[in-house]
């Protein structure tokens, strides 16, 4: 999968995967999002930095919106996705796809200007061996697979707000950590994930992408 984020990196904010060369994994450095200051009508807790003036955040509804996701994400990928890749994410975890929509778009079906797509799997961070909880259940690991922002809306905090909302949802669904991949050259993505969200470099992936670019796998440890 590819995931490339971009509150100003390769044309759409993105993210992506390959063969590992271990760099760091610091499990003592765990991160938790700050306390929420408000909540949505459905009870979801939202911090002030998850709110962007003029932008509303709405949930993916059904497959009628899959073209919106494909248009946003597909503009700047270093490798193409088939429709089956999108369906794999969206059918399994539709609640982990969030759209950003301009509030001034009053049409019945407003066009999203940003989206994030995630999934959850059993954690296999220890050399392919699932990490077990005390009760014998495998720990869960969230994965940010796609993050895309329209070029005219970048550098306004939308990518960061989407990521924080998705992280909170995955934490509430029981994830102990969240991973993603991003190109080594994607400085804006690295700044967002490492400096703003607390992700740490876990692996260096040599020639991970089809364009032969290297990647970092990043992991965010959530407070238990």
Residue frames as a rotation matrix with the C-alpha (Angstrom) as fourth column:
UNK 1
0.583 0.812 0.000 0.00
0.812 -0.583 0.000 0.00
0.000 0.000 -1.000 0.00
UNK 2
-0.492 -0.736 0.464 1.12
0.692 -0.654 -0.304 3.52
0.528 0.172 0.832 -0.41
UNK 3
0.628 0.636 -0.449 0.47
0.777 -0.549 0.309 6.37
-0.050 -0.543 -0.838 1.81
UNK 4
-0.480 -0.809 0.340 1.91
0.804 -0.560 -0.198 9.77
0.350 0.178 0.920 1.20
UNK 5
0.455 0.642 -0.617 1.07
0.825 -0.565 0.019 12.78
-0.336 -0.518 -0.787 3.28
UNK 6
-0.453 -0.575 0.682 1.53
0.849 -0.512 0.132 16.22
0.273 0.639 0.720 2.13
UNK 7
0.606 0.518 -0.603 0.46
0.596 -0.799 -0.088 19.33
-0.527 -0.306 -0.793 4.03
UNK 8
0.716 -0.390 -0.579 2.80
-0.637 -0.704 -0.313 20.33
-0.285 0.593 -0.753 1.27
UNK 9
-0.332 -0.851 0.407 4.64
-0.324 0.508 0.798 17.29
-0.886 0.133 -0.445 -0.20
UNK 10
-0.979 -0.143 0.148 4.34
0.106 0.268 0.957 15.44
-0.177 0.953 -0.248 -3.55
UNK 11
-0.842 0.519 0.150 1.21
-0.216 -0.577 0.788 16.88
0.495 0.631 0.597 -5.09
UNK 12
0.432 0.899 0.077 -1.45
-0.353 0.090 0.931 15.07
0.830 -0.430 0.356 -3.11
UNK 13
-0.093 -0.446 0.890 -0.83
-0.995 0.081 -0.063 14.21
-0.044 -0.891 -0.451 0.49
UNK 14
0.466 0.220 -0.857 0.10
-0.488 0.872 -0.041 10.58
0.738 0.437 0.514 0.52
UNK 15
0.161 -0.477 0.864 1.54
-0.876 0.335 0.348 7.55
-0.455 -0.812 -0.364 2.23
UNK 16
0.473 0.160 -0.866 2.94
-0.751 0.587 -0.302 3.59
0.460 0.793 0.398 1.15
UNK 17
0.760 -0.070 0.646 5.27
-0.470 0.626 0.622 -0.49
-0.448 -0.777 0.443 1.69
UNK 18
0.605 -0.462 -0.648 8.75
-0.493 0.421 -0.761 -3.18
0.625 0.780 0.027 1.04
UNK 19
0.468 -0.478 -0.743 11.81
0.545 0.818 -0.184 -5.10
0.696 -0.319 0.644 2.39
UNK 20
0.982 0.131 0.139 13.00
-0.022 -0.645 0.764 -3.93
0.190 -0.753 -0.630 5.79
UNK 21
-0.149 -0.982 -0.114 16.32
0.474 0.030 -0.880 -2.72
0.868 -0.185 0.461 7.08
UNK 22
0.532 0.545 -0.648 15.74
0.806 -0.092 0.584 -2.15
0.258 -0.834 -0.488 10.81
UNK 23
-0.200 -0.571 0.797 16.51
0.146 -0.821 -0.552 1.31
0.969 0.006 0.247 12.15
UNK 24
-0.904 -0.110 0.413 14.67
-0.361 -0.319 -0.876 2.12
0.229 -0.941 0.249 15.37
UNK 25
0.015 0.944 -0.330 11.81
0.158 0.324 0.933 0.90
0.987 -0.066 -0.144 17.48
UNK 26
-0.907 -0.376 0.187 11.41
-0.073 -0.296 -0.952 2.63
0.414 -0.878 0.241 20.81
UNK 27
-0.177 0.924 -0.338 8.44
0.518 0.379 0.766 1.20
0.837 -0.039 -0.546 22.66
UNK 28
-0.369 0.029 -0.929 8.96
0.901 -0.236 -0.365 3.33
-0.230 -0.971 0.061 25.69
UNK 29
-0.928 0.042 -0.370 8.14
-0.105 -0.983 0.151 6.44
-0.357 0.179 0.917 23.68
UNK 30
-0.445 0.854 0.269 4.36
0.896 0.425 0.131 6.20
-0.003 0.299 -0.954 23.59
UNK 31
-0.991 0.102 0.089 2.09
-0.080 -0.971 0.223 8.97
0.109 0.214 0.971 22.45
UNK 32
-0.289 0.956 -0.056 -1.47
0.928 0.265 -0.263 9.93
-0.236 -0.128 -0.963 23.21
UNK 33
-0.344 0.244 0.907 -3.51
0.485 -0.781 0.394 12.74
0.804 0.575 0.150 21.74
UNK 34
-0.975 -0.076 0.208 -4.47
-0.117 -0.621 -0.775 15.58
0.188 -0.780 0.596 24.10
UNK 35
-0.569 0.817 -0.092 -7.76
0.535 0.283 -0.796 15.71
-0.625 -0.503 -0.598 25.93
UNK 36
-0.439 0.495 0.750 -10.72
0.787 -0.192 0.587 16.68
0.434 0.848 -0.305 23.76
UNK 37
-0.967 0.095 -0.235 -12.37
0.036 -0.865 -0.500 20.05
-0.251 -0.492 0.834 24.13
UNK 38
-0.219 0.935 -0.279 -15.66
-0.900 -0.304 -0.313 19.22
-0.377 0.183 0.908 22.40
UNK 39
-0.650 0.051 0.759 -17.63
0.165 0.983 0.075 16.40
-0.742 0.174 -0.647 20.85
UNK 40
-0.903 0.352 -0.247 -19.57
-0.324 -0.179 0.929 15.81
0.283 0.919 0.276 17.65
UNK 41
-0.044 0.978 0.204 -23.33
-0.982 -0.080 0.171 15.06
0.184 -0.193 0.964 17.61
UNK 42
0.593 0.261 -0.762 -22.53
-0.266 0.956 0.121 11.33
0.760 0.131 0.636 17.52
UNK 43
0.988 -0.115 0.099 -20.35
-0.076 0.190 0.979 11.61
-0.131 -0.975 0.179 20.62
UNK 44
0.463 -0.879 0.117 -16.92
0.799 0.356 -0.485 11.58
0.385 0.318 0.867 18.95
UNK 45
0.649 -0.280 -0.707 -14.45
0.418 -0.645 0.639 13.67
-0.635 -0.711 -0.302 20.96
UNK 46
0.532 -0.388 0.753 -12.66
0.696 -0.306 -0.649 16.39
0.482 0.869 0.107 19.02
UNK 47
-0.034 -0.636 -0.771 -9.69
0.821 -0.458 0.342 18.54
-0.570 -0.621 0.538 20.05
UNK 48
0.536 0.230 -0.812 -9.33
-0.053 -0.951 -0.304 22.18
-0.842 0.206 -0.498 19.00
UNK 49
-0.332 -0.770 -0.545 -6.53
-0.648 -0.234 0.725 21.30
-0.685 0.594 -0.421 16.56
UNK 50
-0.715 0.200 0.670 -8.84
0.510 0.804 0.305 18.87
-0.478 0.560 -0.677 14.74
UNK 51
0.436 0.896 -0.084 -11.12
0.663 -0.384 -0.643 21.78
-0.608 0.224 -0.762 13.77
UNK 52
-0.744 -0.627 0.233 -10.38
0.604 -0.482 0.635 23.83
-0.285 0.613 0.737 10.62
UNK 53
-0.211 0.695 -0.687 -12.47
-0.101 -0.715 -0.692 26.98
-0.972 -0.076 0.221 9.99
UNK 54
-0.004 0.326 -0.946 -14.51
-0.933 -0.341 -0.113 26.64
-0.359 0.882 0.305 6.79
UNK 55
-0.535 -0.231 -0.813 -14.04
-0.571 0.808 0.146 22.87
0.623 0.542 -0.564 6.62
UNK 56
0.345 0.618 0.706 -16.35
-0.912 0.399 0.097 20.13
-0.222 -0.678 0.701 7.83
UNK 57
-0.762 -0.637 -0.121 -15.32
-0.646 0.759 0.075 16.50
0.044 0.135 -0.990 8.30
UNK 58
0.335 0.941 0.046 -17.75
-0.926 0.338 -0.169 13.79
-0.174 0.014 0.985 7.23
UNK 59
-0.204 -0.360 0.910 -17.66
-0.336 0.899 0.281 10.01
-0.920 -0.248 -0.304 7.19
UNK 60
-0.884 -0.081 -0.460 -17.44
-0.454 0.385 0.804 7.83
0.112 0.919 -0.377 4.10
UNK 61
-0.097 0.968 0.231 -20.96
-0.904 0.011 -0.427 6.68
-0.416 -0.250 0.874 3.35
UNK 62
0.531 0.292 0.796 -20.93
0.034 0.931 -0.364 3.92
-0.847 0.221 0.484 0.72
UNK 63
-0.183 -0.722 0.668 -19.38
0.694 0.386 0.607 2.82
-0.696 0.574 0.430 -2.56
UNK 64
0.699 0.452 0.554 -21.00
0.711 -0.527 -0.467 5.67
0.081 0.720 -0.689 -4.44
UNK 65
0.924 -0.369 -0.103 -18.15
-0.322 -0.893 0.313 7.77
-0.208 -0.256 -0.944 -2.98
UNK 66
0.487 -0.790 0.372 -15.28
0.510 0.603 0.613 5.51
-0.709 -0.109 0.697 -4.01
UNK 67
0.414 -0.312 0.855 -14.62
0.828 -0.262 -0.496 7.63
0.379 0.913 0.149 -7.11
UNK 68
0.884 -0.085 0.460 -14.05
-0.220 -0.943 0.249 10.66
0.413 -0.322 -0.852 -4.86
UNK 69
0.690 -0.662 0.293 -11.38
-0.160 0.256 0.953 8.76
-0.706 -0.704 0.070 -2.96
UNK 70
0.345 -0.561 0.752 -9.76
0.823 0.567 0.045 7.51
-0.452 0.603 0.657 -6.16
UNK 71
0.665 -0.069 0.744 -9.65
0.483 -0.719 -0.499 10.99
0.570 0.691 -0.444 -7.68
UNK 72
0.881 -0.307 0.361 -8.04
-0.463 -0.720 0.517 12.55
0.101 -0.623 -0.776 -4.63
UNK 73
0.537 -0.682 0.496 -5.53
-0.178 0.483 0.857 9.80
-0.824 -0.549 0.139 -3.89
UNK 74
0.511 -0.286 0.810 -4.69
0.701 0.684 -0.201 8.86
-0.497 0.671 0.551 -7.46
UNK 75
0.999 -0.044 0.028 -3.45
-0.019 -0.801 -0.598 12.26
0.049 0.597 -0.801 -8.64
UNK 76
0.453 -0.878 0.156 0.05
-0.816 -0.479 -0.324 12.00
0.359 0.020 -0.933 -7.24
UNK 77
0.824 -0.146 0.547 0.78
-0.215 0.813 0.541 8.39
-0.524 -0.564 0.639 -6.39
UNK 78
-0.142 -0.928 -0.343 4.26
-0.913 -0.011 0.408 7.11
-0.383 0.371 -0.846 -7.19
UNK 79
-0.998 -0.058 -0.024 2.58
-0.063 0.903 0.424 3.79
-0.003 0.425 -0.905 -7.99
UNK 80
-0.447 0.892 -0.066 -0.99
-0.668 -0.284 0.688 3.12
0.595 0.352 0.723 -9.18
UNK 81
-0.736 0.366 0.570 -3.75
-0.304 0.573 -0.761 1.46
-0.605 -0.733 -0.310 -7.14
UNK 82
-0.801 0.591 -0.096 -6.45
0.194 0.408 0.892 -0.73
0.566 0.696 -0.442 -8.62
UNK 83
-0.092 0.861 0.500 -10.07
-0.669 -0.425 0.609 -0.26
0.737 -0.279 0.615 -7.59
UNK 84
0.495 0.273 -0.825 -9.70
0.256 0.861 0.438 -3.50
0.831 -0.428 0.356 -5.61
UNK 85
-0.571 -0.745 -0.344 -7.14
0.622 -0.118 -0.774 -1.87
0.536 -0.656 0.531 -3.32
UNK 86
-0.741 0.369 0.561 -9.56
-0.494 -0.865 -0.083 0.93
0.455 -0.339 0.823 -2.50
UNK 87
0.304 0.929 -0.209 -12.38
-0.533 0.348 0.772 -1.55
0.790 -0.124 0.601 -1.92
UNK 88
-0.023 -0.405 -0.914 -10.15
0.540 0.764 -0.352 -3.63
0.841 -0.502 0.201 0.35
UNK 89
-0.936 -0.345 -0.072 -9.79
0.263 -0.547 -0.795 -0.67
0.235 -0.763 0.602 2.71
UNK 90
-0.714 0.651 0.258 -13.24
-0.646 -0.754 0.114 0.86
0.269 -0.085 0.959 2.36
UNK 91
0.180 0.816 -0.550 -15.28
-0.375 0.574 0.728 -2.33
0.910 0.075 0.409 2.64
UNK 92
-0.129 -0.305 -0.944 -13.40
0.662 0.682 -0.311 -3.59
0.739 -0.664 0.114 5.68
UNK 93
-0.353 -0.094 -0.931 -13.21
0.863 -0.416 -0.285 -0.33
-0.361 -0.904 0.228 7.62
UNK 94
0.027 0.426 0.904 -15.59
0.743 -0.614 0.267 2.28
0.669 0.665 -0.333 6.16
UNK 95
0.900 0.352 -0.258 -15.58
0.426 -0.586 0.689 4.10
0.092 -0.730 -0.677 9.51
UNK 96
0.230 -0.898 -0.375 -11.85
0.494 -0.225 0.840 4.78
-0.839 -0.378 0.392 9.04
UNK 97
-0.492 -0.269 0.828 -12.37
0.840 -0.399 0.369 6.83
0.231 0.877 0.422 5.89
UNK 98
0.179 0.476 -0.861 -12.96
0.651 -0.713 -0.259 10.50
-0.738 -0.514 -0.438 6.64
UNK 99
0.048 -0.079 0.996 -13.57
0.906 -0.416 -0.076 13.29
0.420 0.906 0.052 4.12
UNK 100
-0.498 -0.117 -0.859 -12.82
0.449 -0.882 -0.140 17.01
-0.742 -0.456 0.492 4.42
UNK 101
-0.090 0.606 0.790 -15.47
0.972 -0.121 0.203 19.12
0.219 0.786 -0.578 2.67
UNK 102
-0.921 -0.201 0.333 -15.77
0.165 -0.977 -0.134 22.94
0.352 -0.068 0.933 2.28
UNK 103
-0.576 0.733 -0.361 -18.58
0.541 0.011 -0.841 24.26
-0.613 -0.680 -0.403 4.46
UNK 104
-0.354 0.439 -0.826 -19.63
-0.503 -0.834 -0.227 26.67
-0.788 0.335 0.516 1.72
UNK 105
-0.870 0.136 -0.475 -20.42
-0.356 0.493 0.794 23.76
0.342 0.859 -0.381 -0.62
UNK 106
-0.486 0.777 0.399 -24.16
-0.654 -0.020 -0.756 23.46
-0.580 -0.629 0.518 -0.04
UNK 107
-0.245 0.379 -0.892 -24.84
-0.820 0.411 0.399 20.88
0.518 0.829 0.210 -2.75
UNK 108
0.753 0.624 0.207 -26.55
-0.645 0.638 0.421 17.60
0.131 -0.451 0.883 -1.84
UNK 109
0.847 -0.526 0.075 -23.34
0.506 0.842 0.189 15.68
-0.163 -0.122 0.979 -2.46
UNK 110
0.826 -0.520 -0.219 -20.38
-0.518 -0.852 0.071 18.07
-0.223 0.055 -0.973 -1.91
UNK 111
0.693 -0.651 -0.308 -17.04
0.078 0.492 -0.867 17.26
0.716 0.577 0.392 -3.50
UNK 112
0.836 -0.444 -0.324 -14.39
0.411 0.113 0.905 16.33
-0.365 -0.889 0.276 -0.88
UNK 113
0.748 -0.658 0.089 -11.12
-0.433 -0.585 -0.686 18.24
0.503 0.475 -0.722 -0.96
UNK 114
-0.401 -0.882 0.246 -9.31
-0.843 0.251 -0.476 15.84
0.358 -0.398 -0.844 1.33
UNK 115
0.754 0.640 -0.149 -9.57
-0.511 0.714 0.479 12.30
0.413 -0.285 0.865 2.68
UNK 116
-0.439 -0.817 0.374 -7.83
-0.898 0.397 -0.188 9.74
0.005 -0.419 -0.908 4.84
UNK 117
0.602 0.562 -0.567 -8.21
-0.583 0.795 0.168 5.96
0.545 0.229 0.807 4.50
UNK 118
-0.401 -0.731 0.553 -7.07
-0.912 0.258 -0.320 3.51
0.091 -0.632 -0.770 7.18
UNK 119
0.425 0.508 -0.750 -7.44
-0.295 0.860 0.416 -0.08
0.856 0.045 0.515 8.34
UNK 120
0.187 -0.320 0.929 -6.72
-0.972 0.078 0.223 -2.23
-0.143 -0.944 -0.296 11.40
UNK 121
0.407 -0.143 -0.902 -4.87
-0.297 0.913 -0.279 -5.56
0.864 0.381 0.329 11.56
UNK 122
0.942 -0.242 -0.234 -3.32
0.323 0.456 0.829 -7.80
-0.094 -0.856 0.508 14.24
UNK 123
0.662 -0.747 -0.062 0.09
-0.738 -0.664 0.117 -6.39
-0.129 -0.032 -0.991 15.18
UNK 124
0.888 -0.451 0.085 3.07
0.459 0.875 -0.153 -8.30
-0.006 0.175 0.985 13.80
UNK 125
0.817 -0.545 0.186 5.85
-0.487 -0.826 -0.283 -5.91
0.308 0.140 -0.941 14.76
UNK 126
0.261 -0.751 0.606 8.11
-0.727 0.260 0.636 -8.56
-0.635 -0.606 -0.478 16.34
UNK 127
-0.709 -0.676 -0.202 9.79
-0.625 0.469 0.624 -10.30
-0.326 0.568 -0.755 13.38
UNK 128
-0.533 0.572 -0.624 6.47
-0.505 0.376 0.777 -11.49
0.679 0.729 0.088 12.03
UNK 129
-0.662 0.311 -0.682 5.23
0.630 0.723 -0.282 -12.84
0.405 -0.617 -0.675 15.40
UNK 130
0.187 0.820 0.541 1.96
0.185 -0.570 0.800 -11.42
0.965 -0.049 -0.259 16.65
UNK 131
-0.834 -0.417 0.361 2.23
-0.213 -0.361 -0.908 -9.49
0.509 -0.834 0.213 19.91
UNK 132
-0.178 0.788 -0.589 -0.08
0.586 0.566 0.580 -11.03
0.791 -0.241 -0.563 22.51
UNK 133
-0.066 0.272 0.960 -2.02
-0.671 -0.724 0.159 -9.20
0.738 -0.634 0.230 25.18
UNK 134
-0.722 -0.238 0.650 -2.39
-0.685 0.382 -0.621 -10.65
-0.101 -0.893 -0.439 28.69
UNK 135
0.108 0.875 0.472 -5.71
-0.614 0.433 -0.661 -12.24
-0.782 -0.218 0.583 27.76
UNK 136
-0.310 -0.333 0.891 -4.16
0.344 0.834 0.431 -14.01
-0.886 0.440 -0.144 24.76
UNK 137
0.752 0.608 0.255 -5.71
0.488 -0.254 -0.835 -11.74
-0.443 0.753 -0.487 22.16
UNK 138
-0.180 -0.837 0.516 -3.40
0.981 -0.190 0.035 -10.31
0.069 0.513 0.856 19.48
UNK 139
-0.217 0.041 -0.975 -2.80
0.315 -0.943 -0.110 -6.59
-0.924 -0.331 0.192 19.83
UNK 140
0.594 0.524 0.611 -4.24
0.761 -0.118 -0.638 -4.45
-0.262 0.843 -0.469 17.08
UNK 141
-0.509 -0.779 -0.366 -2.25
0.474 -0.609 0.636 -2.13
-0.719 0.150 0.679 14.85
UNK 142
0.644 0.709 -0.289 -3.77
0.184 -0.510 -0.841 0.70
-0.743 0.488 -0.458 12.84
UNK 143
-0.402 -0.752 0.522 -2.48
0.752 0.054 0.657 1.50
-0.522 0.657 0.544 9.38
UNK 144
0.297 0.405 -0.865 -2.77
-0.211 -0.855 -0.473 4.82
-0.931 0.323 -0.168 7.54
UNK 145
0.002 -0.247 0.969 -2.95
0.734 0.658 0.167 3.75
-0.679 0.711 0.183 3.93
UNK 146
-0.253 -0.002 0.967 -3.92
0.847 -0.483 0.220 6.94
0.467 0.876 0.124 2.09
UNK 147
0.146 0.290 -0.946 -4.00
0.646 -0.752 -0.131 10.62
-0.750 -0.591 -0.297 2.94
UNK 148
-0.490 -0.256 0.833 -4.73
0.859 -0.304 0.412 13.13
0.148 0.918 0.369 0.20
UNK 149
0.080 0.468 -0.880 -5.44
0.449 -0.805 -0.387 16.86
-0.890 -0.364 -0.275 0.10
UNK 150
0.685 0.217 0.695 -6.36
0.726 -0.285 -0.626 18.88
0.062 0.934 -0.353 -2.98
UNK 151
-0.262 -0.944 0.202 -3.48
0.914 -0.310 -0.261 21.16
0.309 0.116 0.944 -3.98
UNK 152
-0.229 0.201 0.952 -5.46
0.093 -0.969 0.227 24.37
0.969 0.141 0.204 -3.47
UNK 153
0.754 0.570 0.326 -6.20
-0.288 -0.160 0.944 23.46
0.591 -0.806 0.044 0.16
UNK 154
0.355 -0.688 -0.632 -2.75
0.728 0.628 -0.275 22.41
0.586 -0.362 0.724 1.31
UNK 155
-0.666 -0.746 0.007 -0.79
0.509 -0.462 -0.726 24.02
0.545 -0.480 0.688 4.14
UNK 156
-0.221 0.659 0.719 -3.98
-0.557 -0.690 0.462 24.84
0.801 -0.298 0.520 6.01
UNK 157
-0.670 -0.145 0.728 -3.81
-0.730 0.307 -0.611 22.04
-0.135 -0.941 -0.312 8.60
UNK 158
0.372 0.903 -0.216 -6.41
-0.925 0.379 -0.010 19.80
0.073 0.203 0.976 6.94
UNK 159
0.170 -0.388 -0.906 -4.03
-0.277 0.864 -0.421 16.86
0.946 0.322 0.039 6.56
UNK 160
-0.846 -0.520 0.115 -3.02
-0.207 0.122 -0.971 17.10
0.491 -0.845 -0.210 10.19
UNK 161
-0.383 0.792 0.477 -6.66
-0.892 -0.181 -0.415 17.32
-0.242 -0.584 0.775 11.34
UNK 162
0.505 0.547 -0.668 -7.63
-0.733 0.680 0.002 14.27
0.455 0.489 0.744 9.27
UNK 163
-0.215 -0.692 -0.689 -4.70
-0.101 0.717 -0.689 12.27
0.971 -0.078 -0.224 10.62
UNK 164
-0.897 -0.136 0.421 -5.49
-0.408 -0.114 -0.906 13.17
0.171 -0.984 0.046 14.24
UNK 165
0.050 0.982 0.179 -9.15
-0.989 0.074 -0.129 12.24
-0.140 -0.171 0.975 13.82
UNK 166
0.496 0.098 -0.863 -8.19
-0.467 0.867 -0.170 8.88
0.732 0.488 0.475 12.30
UNK 167
-0.591 -0.773 -0.232 -5.61
-0.134 0.378 -0.916 8.21
0.795 -0.510 -0.327 15.02
UNK 168
-0.647 0.407 0.645 -8.22
-0.751 -0.193 -0.631 8.88
-0.132 -0.893 0.430 17.71
UNK 169
0.439 0.865 -0.243 -10.70
-0.892 0.452 -0.002 6.51
0.108 0.218 0.970 16.07
UNK 170
0.247 -0.411 -0.877 -8.13
-0.197 0.865 -0.461 3.72
0.949 0.287 0.133 15.78
UNK 171
-0.825 -0.510 0.245 -7.09
-0.302 0.032 -0.953 4.25
0.478 -0.860 -0.181 19.41
UNK 172
-0.303 0.808 0.505 -10.76
-0.916 -0.101 -0.388 4.03
-0.262 -0.580 0.771 20.48
UNK 173
0.639 0.518 -0.569 -11.08
-0.690 0.712 -0.126 0.80
0.340 0.473 0.813 18.48
UNK 174
0.932 -0.185 0.312 -8.32
-0.096 0.702 0.705 -0.82
-0.350 -0.687 0.637 20.53
UNK 175
0.678 -0.733 0.046 -5.13
0.263 0.184 -0.947 -0.23
0.686 0.654 0.318 18.56
UNK 176
0.697 -0.535 -0.478 -1.89
0.538 -0.051 0.842 -0.21
-0.475 -0.843 0.252 20.56
UNK 177
-0.382 -0.798 -0.466 0.08
0.137 -0.548 0.825 1.42
-0.914 0.252 0.318 17.73
UNK 178
0.822 0.569 -0.036 -0.31
0.088 -0.190 -0.978 2.85
-0.563 0.800 -0.206 14.23
UNK 179
-0.256 -0.942 0.217 2.05
0.407 0.099 0.908 2.49
-0.877 0.321 0.358 11.29
UNK 180
0.895 0.410 -0.176 2.50
-0.013 -0.370 -0.929 4.02
-0.446 0.834 -0.326 7.86
UNK 181
-0.030 -0.919 0.392 5.13
0.856 0.179 0.485 4.39
-0.516 0.350 0.782 5.15
UNK 182
0.906 0.247 -0.344 6.32
0.052 -0.871 -0.488 7.55
-0.420 0.424 -0.802 3.45
UNK 183
0.657 -0.684 0.317 9.04
0.529 0.120 -0.840 8.38
0.537 0.720 0.440 0.96
UNK 184
0.053 -0.763 -0.644 12.37
0.959 -0.142 0.247 9.43
-0.280 -0.631 0.724 2.44
UNK 185
-0.785 -0.419 0.456 12.25
0.576 -0.764 0.290 12.53
0.227 0.490 0.842 0.23
UNK 186
0.114 0.922 0.371 8.80
0.466 -0.379 0.800 13.58
0.878 0.081 -0.472 1.49
UNK 187
-0.807 -0.587 -0.056 10.01
0.343 -0.391 -0.854 16.13
0.480 -0.709 0.517 4.04
UNK 188
-0.470 0.704 0.532 6.57
-0.721 -0.654 0.228 17.61
0.509 -0.276 0.816 4.67
UNK 189
0.511 0.664 -0.546 5.15
-0.249 0.722 0.645 14.19
0.823 -0.194 0.534 5.54
UNK 190
-0.136 -0.660 -0.739 8.08
0.658 0.497 -0.566 13.42
0.740 -0.563 0.367 7.83
UNK 191
-0.885 -0.185 0.428 7.57
-0.118 -0.800 -0.589 16.73
0.451 -0.571 0.686 9.61
UNK 192
-0.008 0.971 0.237 3.86
-0.773 -0.156 0.615 16.09
0.634 -0.178 0.752 10.09
UNK 193
0.632 0.373 -0.680 4.17
-0.031 0.888 0.458 12.56
0.775 -0.268 0.573 11.39
UNK 194
-0.098 -0.757 -0.646 7.34
0.757 0.364 -0.542 12.85
0.646 -0.542 0.538 13.45
UNK 195
-0.899 -0.395 0.188 7.13
0.215 -0.773 -0.596 16.39
0.381 -0.496 0.780 14.81
UNK 196
-0.507 0.770 0.386 3.38
-0.746 -0.617 0.252 16.96
0.432 -0.160 0.887 15.06
UNK 197
0.502 0.833 -0.233 2.00
-0.655 0.542 0.527 13.48
0.565 -0.112 0.817 15.71
UNK 198
0.251 -0.461 0.851 4.86
-0.896 0.223 0.385 11.69
-0.368 -0.859 -0.357 17.48
UNK 199
0.996 0.033 -0.088 5.57
-0.070 0.888 -0.454 8.86
0.063 0.458 0.887 15.02
UNK 200
0.267 -0.949 0.166 9.02
-0.584 -0.023 0.811 7.26
-0.766 -0.313 -0.561 15.20
UNK 201
0.175 -0.304 -0.937 11.15
-0.926 0.273 -0.261 5.72
0.335 0.913 -0.234 12.44
UNK 202
0.534 0.096 0.840 11.02
-0.529 0.813 0.244 1.93
-0.659 -0.575 0.485 12.65
UNK 203
0.227 -0.454 0.862 12.37
0.604 0.760 0.241 0.64
-0.764 0.466 0.447 9.33
UNK 204
-0.154 -0.322 -0.934 14.22
-0.659 -0.671 0.340 1.89
-0.736 0.668 -0.109 6.28
UNK 205
0.443 0.469 0.764 12.73
0.255 0.751 -0.609 0.35
-0.859 0.465 0.214 3.14
UNK 206
-0.523 -0.791 -0.318 15.14
-0.149 -0.282 0.948 0.22
-0.839 0.543 0.029 0.22
UNK 207
-0.921 0.166 -0.352 13.61
-0.368 -0.080 0.926 0.93
0.125 0.983 0.135 -3.22
UNK 208
-0.706 0.679 0.201 10.19
0.161 0.430 -0.888 0.42
-0.689 -0.595 -0.413 -1.69
UNK 209
0.244 0.856 -0.457 8.21
-0.273 -0.391 -0.879 2.19
-0.931 0.339 0.138 -4.40
UNK 210
0.614 0.071 0.786 7.81
0.641 0.535 -0.550 1.37
-0.460 0.842 0.283 -8.08
UNK 211
0.918 -0.317 0.238 9.75
-0.088 -0.748 -0.657 4.55
0.386 0.583 -0.715 -8.86
UNK 212
0.257 -0.848 -0.464 12.66
0.608 0.515 -0.604 2.99
0.751 -0.127 0.648 -6.85
UNK 213
-0.021 -0.223 0.975 12.43
-0.535 -0.821 -0.199 5.61
0.845 -0.525 -0.102 -4.10
UNK 214
-0.731 -0.283 -0.621 13.29
0.372 0.597 -0.710 4.55
0.572 -0.750 -0.331 -0.56
UNK 215
0.271 0.867 0.418 10.79
-0.171 -0.384 0.907 4.83
0.947 -0.318 0.045 2.28
UNK 216
-0.876 -0.333 0.349 10.61
-0.398 0.091 -0.913 4.97
0.272 -0.939 -0.212 6.05
UNK 217
0.010 0.870 -0.492 8.12
0.454 0.435 0.778 2.93
0.891 -0.231 -0.390 7.99
UNK 218
-0.687 -0.150 0.711 6.92
-0.439 -0.694 -0.570 5.03
0.579 -0.704 0.411 10.92
UNK 219
-0.193 0.633 -0.750 5.12
0.653 0.654 0.383 3.85
0.733 -0.416 -0.539 14.05
UNK 220
-0.312 0.230 0.922 3.10
-0.634 -0.773 -0.021 5.73
0.708 -0.591 0.387 16.65
UNK 221
-0.684 0.068 -0.726 2.87
0.500 0.768 -0.400 3.96
0.531 -0.637 -0.559 20.02
UNK 222
0.032 0.810 0.585 -0.40
-0.243 -0.562 0.791 4.73
0.970 -0.167 0.179 21.76
UNK 223
-0.700 -0.260 0.665 -0.71
-0.673 -0.072 -0.736 5.08
0.239 -0.963 -0.124 25.51
UNK 224
-0.502 0.495 -0.710 -2.30
0.247 0.868 0.430 1.99
0.829 0.040 -0.558 27.00
